[in-house]
Amino acid sequence: MRDAHSFDDFYRSTARRMLRYGYAVTGDHTEAQDLVQEAYARAWRQWGRLSAHPAPEAWLRLVVARLASDRWRRLHRWRSTLSRTGPPPDTPPPSEDGVLLVRALRQLPATQRQALALHYLFDMSVEEIARETDVPVGTVKSWLSRGRTRLAALLPDLRTATLEVNDAS
């Protein structure tokens, strides 16, 4: 069984040393933070056994070192592949309509955004969305309706531009 209090004490007494160790191993502060965070997450998952270990901090250092080694190997393989294949093609900038749509979506409540994304990006039915979000079908219909209405109000220029394009054809 995991004892949160003893783990908190362990964390408080070792976190600074572990971060310094991670930095020494990686040479990058952000990378060290990621490795140490992952090591502590693994320690927490095994805290029931690890708390009885004669040297839990040594175990943690070993995990940090192995994680750093794994990341170095992955980066080395990626660089090797990149040198053989060349850099990936440039990604074109987002379209103006796409930028406007994302800006409008960010102004919607999270529930409406989620319902619209599931419905239009994943082609999920109202019933499937209701099951996934664990809400009644009527709630999903309401989210979709309100989301569409709000998007239409936030994106009047796109609607007008679409109508003009259709009228021209």
N, C-alpha and C positions, 0 to 999 in steps of 0.2 A: 504494500500500500504506500502511496506517495504522501509525504508529509510536507505540505506547502511551507510551513514555518521553517523547517530545517533547510529546505531548498532556498528560500529567501535569504536565510543567513549565509548559506554557501555562496549564493550569487553576490550578495553584498561584499563578502570578504574576498572574492576572487575576480570580480568583473574587471576592475582596472588592470590588474596584472595580466589577465587573459587578453584584453584589448591591446596592451603593449606588446604582448607576445605575438598576437595576430598581425600587428603592424610590422614587427620585426621579420616575420615569416613572409609576408606578402609585399611589404614596401608601399602599400597603399592603404590609407586610413579607411576609406569607404569599403574596400574589399575586406579589410580586417573586421570591420563592424558586421558585415554580412556573415563572414565565417564564424565569428564568435556567437552571433545570434543563433545561427543554425546549430552550433555545438551545444549551446544552452538548451535549445529546444529538444535536442536528442537526449541531453542529460535529464531533462524533466520527464520525458517519456519513460525513462528507465530509472527514475529516482528511487523507486522501491528497492532495487538491487544495488544501484550505484551508491546510495547513502551508506551501505554496509561495506563498500569497497575500501581497502586500506588507504588508497590514495586517489580520491575522486578528482582532485585537481590535475593530477598526472593523466588520468583518463581523458579529461577535458582537453588538455594540451595535445594529446595524441589525436583526438578527433579534429581539432583545429588544424593540425599539421596534415592529416590525411585529406581533409576538405581542401586545403590549399593545394596540395599535390594533385588532387583530382581536377581542380579548376585549371591548374597550370597545364595538365595534360590535355584537357578539353580545348583550352586556348591554343596550345601548340598544334593540335590536330586541325583546328579551324584555320590557323594561319597557313599551315601546310596545304590544306585544301584550297585556300584563297590564292596561294602562289601558283598552284597548278591551273586553276580555273579562271583566275583574274577576278577583279572586283565585281560585285553584283551590278546589274544595270541600274542607272539612276532612276529613282522613283519620280514620276512626274508630280508636279505640285497639285494639291487638291483643286478641284474645280470651284469656281465662285459659288455655284449653287450648293455644292457640298459643304463649304464653309458656312454659308448662311443657314443651311439645314442643321448642322451641328450646333451652331449658336442658338438656334430656336429650340432645339431639343433640350439643351442645357437649362432652358428657362421653364421646362415642364417639371412637374413633380416626378420623383423617381418611379412611382408606380405606373404613371402614364407612359413614361419613357420605356420602361421595361415591357409593358404590354404592347406598345407599338413596335418595338424591336423584335419581340418574339413573333408577333403576327406578320410583319412585313419582311424581316430578314430571315426568319426560320420557317416561314409559311405555316405557322402553327394555328390551329383552329381556336376559336374562343374556348371551347371545352378543354382543349389541351393546355391552354394557358391557365385556365382556372385550376386544373389539376396540379400543374407545376408550381403555381403561386399559392395554392391552398386557400383560394377564395371562391365565393359563389360565381357562377356564370354571369349573373347580372352585374356584379362588380366589375368584371373584365369588360363587359360591354360598355359600362359607364366610363371606365378608364380610356378605352379606345375612342369612344365618342368625344369625350372631353379633350383628349389629346389631339384628335384630328381638328376639332373646332379651334383649339388654341393655336395649333400649327398654322391653320388657314389665316388666323388673325396676325400671326407673327411673320408670315411669309406672303403678304399680298402681292409683292412685285413678282414673285415666281409664278403665282397663279395668273397674273396678267400677262407675263411673258409667255407662258404656255398657251394661253388663249390666243395671243397675237400670232404665235408660230402656227397654231392649228388653223387660224383664219387665213393665213398667207398661203397655206397649201391647198 
